[in-house]
Amino acid sequence: MSNPAAVAPVDPAAIPKRTLSAGATMPAIGLGTYGSDRVSAAQVAAAVKGAAAVGYRHFDCASVYGNEAEIGASFQEILRGGIKREDLWITSKLWNDKHSEDDVIASCRKSLADLRLDYLDLYLVHWPFPNFHPPGCDVASRSPDAKPYIHENYMRTWRKMEQLVDLGLVRHIGTSNMTIPKLKLVLRDARIKPAVNEMELHPHFQQPELFHFVLANGMIPVGYCPIGSPGRPERDRTPEDTSPTEDPVILRIAERHGIHPAVVCIKWAVQRGQVPLPFSVHNYRANLLGVVGDPLTDEEMRSIAAIDRNCRLIKGQVFLWKEGQTWEDLWDINGEITPP
């Protein structure tokens, strides 16, 4: 990998910001840190340092990624290098086997200790299902204790998330992998409303209804898999999957601008109003340059809007809770929470 210090960084002040309902601002692009099965914790930690050197200030972490301790060492180097903590935006997430009231605060403190931080800017409930599965398990794996979304239970978890804010351990809290029916209930009952909803978003899976619902309710849509997750594990692949970076419309726009198709996807995401979280061990500077470079035209944005294929890549099969279900049951596609 090239030395990131040998190339000119992108001015962090030039990167667009998103303003949360509470008034804080977060950079409109972040570095994802899920290395899948293909990238080691050490490689992810090196990417974090390299990304900070070229201008990234937003990092999206999670306990389940198994690399927060290594990333914490990188954060220490970044801070020793002169970047201020208040200029970073750092997210982590509560994993599914830590939903119980006794585990939420302890899990957050563990992430803080691993990341070597005094506070998190954002802490998310990673999935709305409290269903554990071991890392690297087969897509057909099912927990014998699996449960559906039970709103009363989720709100008990959320009350502890709110307590994290009260304790000063977390500045903001949010949701992830939610649906409109679930979010309506949380918004109705929460004392501290979700600041963001993190969800799969890319040109082949634009989720317009959920995207606009999130914005209309004062949340920021944060998008994972922004280029279609070409490095996702084999177990998450199905024959009907498509790749936005291979779409003819994306390829034509990339050629017109002289950029990689992945950068087109990132530019589209930022201009649309979401916060993409691309992960790369090599090309993070190109993604930043794309965000601050010449924008896509209105016609190009319309062209990308027209290639939505409703192609969900991260289907979540391992979170199903009973026999005979399909992954669609996780996503409330009929507009109602799937019954137990």
Buried (B, 14 or more C-beta within 10 A) or exposed (E): EEEBEEEEBBEBEEBBBBEBBEEBEBBBBBBBBBBBEEBEBEBBBBBBBBBBBBBBBBBBBBBBBBBBBBBBBBBEEBBEEEBEEEEBBBBBBBBBBBBBEEBBBEBBEBBBEBBBBEBBBBBBBBBBBBBBBEEEEEBEEBBEEBBBBBBEBBBBBBBBBBBBBEEEBBBBBBBBBBBBBBBBBBBEEBEBBBBBBBBBBBBBBBBEEBBEBBBEBEBBBBBBBBBBBEBBEEBBEEEEBBBBBEBEBBEBBBEEBEBBBBBBBBBBBBBBBBBBBBBBBEBBBBBBBBBBBEBBEEEBBEBBEEBBBEBBBBBBBBBBBEEEBEBEBBBBEEEEBBEE
